[in-house]
Amino acid sequence: MAAIIGKKLGMTQVFSVDGASVPVTVIEAGPCRVTAIRRGERDGYDAVQLAFDEVAERKLTRAELGHLKKADAPPMRTLVEFRDAEVGAGAGEADGESAEGDAAGPKVGDEVTVKDFEPGDRVKVSGVSIGKGFQGTIKRHNFSRGPVTHGSHNIRAPGSIGASADPARVFKGVRMPGQMGSKNVTQPGLEVVEVDAERNLLLIKGSVPGSRNSTVQVRSEDGR
């Protein structure tokens, strides 16, 4: 499995060997710690739980600190489970958690770094999109505005949303003004351009969901 948690630092550009400019998003990924392994026969699904973003102990609850201590991990803010991970079968259990995987799979306490990725890998990145607040139909749904001349009062209004006598109600799903952005988004089909293991950086071609300094999840698309 190739998966890691990181922080989006921003965008820049790098130049390929032939001199072409490539826009990239810089992600400070890991190091992450494996804090739990879920197994289908016991938990109903296969997954690997990773921890990221070291913080002071006072910022976590005692339950969270105890869970991390089982994996010999420092206090970390973010825990994410990556499902359908390739974990080995027949691992031991301790206090309701897998003590460790087999020789082929990850083990609780293992460290995950950007070294699991290589330039050219196809990945998908998940994050919370930038929130844009309450927006009207023109910005939220790309509606067209009405005329601005001859006394029109329908310049940016949404227009009719339903009939009056029949069915005498508004159907569900009508595109209307509302909250825009701030949703979980996954961007597939991205490519790793460069891996900087010394500074824990991943340079991914194109843009990824999330604002600057937000937490993102990077997974390989081939499921390895």
Helices and strands as residue ranges (DSSP letters): E 3-15, E 21-29, E 32-38, H 40-43, E 47-54, G 57-59, H 62-70, E 76-83, E 93-94, E 97-98, E 111-112, G 114-116, E 122-128, E 133-135, H 137-141, E 178-180, E 184-196, E 201-205, E 215-220
